[in-house]
Amino acid sequence: MKEIKCATPHCKGRPDRKVSGEPACQACYRRWRRYGTTEKKEPVKPAIRFEIIEQNSIRDESAGCLTWTGATDRDGYPRYYDGTRYASGKKPLVYVRRWLLDQEYSSWPKGQIVEDVCGNRLCVEREHLQVATQSTGRKTMAGINSRKNECWKGHPLTEENTYLTSDGRRQCKQCRWEAAMRSQGKNPDELTRGIWNGNKTHCPQGHEYAVYGAFNQDGSRWCRPCRINTNRKSVYGITTDEYAAMLKAQGYKCKTCLTEFEHDGIRTTAHIDHDHETGKVRGILCQQCNRALGLLYENVDTMRRMIDYVLANK
């Protein structure tokens, strides 16, 4: 099926009207009714440039501002209709203050905005404009909150009492602690807040974070020995004391090859061996012996044949 197009040259509109018997789009039809021709006229307003900004502004010598007198958006910020951009098929509305800074910055990082230092939102003086973010802007709620010295409950937002979230927002540690206590059914007025977890140097078991600590992706800390002990308890069902007693009973050596275990304070070459069917812990082996049992599928007959094979070929 042949596609019907607007009869006007260089027009890409979809025809839903007719002009002199020829198919025409809505825009061409309106131009024909208004001007008697479907051809586009030359742009009424020229392209935005520094001279255009000067012509549409008034200089305030007392404040040093260049106040915009042209059109504005619904928030009262300077805006200009660029006829050249419209003729080329681009969006014709240009934010003047943003355009001024675009002449210096080739790209804008995400989240950055234009802010005036004089407090006049109609000011287009380049010296009065600067780049800011939502969290640092003087007029944004995030920027206003970032400069407060107290939280909404009156707690001082000092360095010791301020918690920074992953996205850079500030939160009161005292308020967070009180909320946590109330969620546990406790009255925070009857309790005393201890050291903030981020300021602790040792875990609850006494391990030093500087030596044994690690960080998650969200910034929270955890203790390596405590996590190893927790995993050992959940997987093998033995406590830290039971594990230490087994090591002592074996003389801190592998139960099969009698190789002494190495330990760097965090990691060790000792591996717990257990029956995969019953889950019973049989002993502590080195990595090679534990792996050898797994590769042989703990088949006693295979082990005996291997022993006979080695003895017979010596």
C-alpha positions, 0 to 999 in steps of 0.5 A, spaced: 500 500 500 502 506 497 504 511 503 500 518 503 505 524 505 504 531 505 504 535 499 508 540 502 515 540 500 520 538 506 514 536 510 514 530 514 507 531 517 502 526 517 496 528 512 489 529 515 487 535 511 487 538 504 489 544 501 487 545 494 485 538 493 492 536 495 493 532 502 496 536 507 498 535 514 495 539 520 501 544 521 501 546 513 493 547 513 494 552 519 499 556 515 495 556 509 488 558 513 492 564 516 497 566 511 494 563 504 501 559 503 503 552 506 511 555 506 514 556 512 516 563 513 523 565 516 524 565 523 521 571 527 526 571 532 533 570 531 538 565 534 540 566 542 546 569 542 550 574 547 547 580 544 540 578 544 541 577 552 543 584 552 537 587 548 532 583 553 535 585 559 536 591 564 543 593 567 542 594 575 548 598 577 546 598 584 546 590 585 550 589 579 545 584 576 543 584 569 535 583 569 532 579 564 525 582 561 523 577 556 519 571 557 520 566 563 517 559 565 512 558 570 517 558 576 520 565 573 526 563 570 529 566 564 527 563 557 528 564 550 524 562 544 529 560 539 526 561 532 532 558 528 532 552 533 525 551 531 526 551 523 531 546 524 526 541 528 529 542 534 526 544 541 525 552 540 525 554 548 532 555 551 533 556 558 538 563 558 542 561 564 543 554 562 545 556 555 550 561 558 554 556 562 553 551 556 558 556 553 563 554 558 562 547 560 562 542 554 558 537 558 553 537 565 554 531 570 548 528 572 544 532 578 547 539 577 543 545 576 544 553 575 544 557 581 544 565 582 549 568 588 545 574 588 538 572 589 535 574 583 532 569 579 531 573 573 539 575 573 543 573 567 549 576 569 555 571 568 559 573 574 552 571 578 551 564 576 554 558 578 554 550 578 551 547 584 547 540 586 541 539 589 544 537 595 548 544 596 544 549 592 542 555 596 534 554 594 533 547 594 531 543 600 536 538 600 541 544 600 538 548 606 538 541 610 545 540 609 547 547 612 542 546 618 546 545 625 540 541 629 536 536 627 528 537 627 528 534 634 534 539 636 539 534 637 546 538 635 548 535 628 556 535 630 561 530 627 560 525 632 552 525 632 552 525 624 551 519 620 552 520 612 548 515 608 550 512 601 547 518 597 550 523 601 544 525 606 545 527 613 542 523 619 542 524 626 545 518 630 541 520 636 534 519 632 536 513 629 538 510 635 532 512 639 527 509 633 531 503 633 530 502 641 522 504 640 522 498 634 525 493 640 519 495 645 524 499 649 524 506 652 530 510 649 529 515 655 530 510 660 537 508 656 543 511 655 546 510 648 553 507 647 558 508 642 556 508 635 557 502 631 562 506 626 566 508 632 567 502 635 574 499 634 573 492 637 567 487 635 563 484 641 567 478 641 573 483 642 577 482 635 580 488 633 577 491 627 583 494 624 586 487 624 580 482 623 575 487 620 572 488 613 567 492 609 561 490 605 559 494 599 554 498 603 559 500 608 557 496 614 563 492 617 564 485 619 569 481 623 572 475 619 573 470 625 566 471 628 563 470 621 568 464 620 565 461 627 558 463 625 559 459 618 562 453 622 556 453 627 551 453 622 554 448 617 558 443 621 554 444 628 560 445 632 562 451 636 568 455 637 570 451 643 569 444 640 573 446 634 579 448 638 579 442 643 579 438 636 585 442 634 588 441 641 587 433 641 590 432 634 596 436 636 594 442 631 596 437 625 592 433 620 589 427 622 592 423 616 598 426 614 600 429 620 602 436 617 602 442 621 597 447 620 599 454 618 595 460 621 596 467 619 591 470 625 585 469 620 586 464 615 588 457 616 590 451 612 585 446 617 579 444 614 573 440 617 572 433 614 565 430 615 560 425 613 556 428 607 550 423 608 550 423 616 553 430 617 558 427 623 564 431 623 570 426 623 576 430 624 580 436 621 584 435 615 589 439 611 587 441 604 590 436 600 587 430 604 580 433 605 580 434 597 583 427 596 577 424 600 573 428 595 576 426 589 576 418 591 568 419 593 571 416 600 571 409 596 575 404 601 576 399 596 579 404 591 584 407 596 586 399 598 587 398 590 591 405 590 595 402 596 597 396 593 598 399 586 604 404 589 607 398 594 607 393 588 611 398 583 616 401 588 
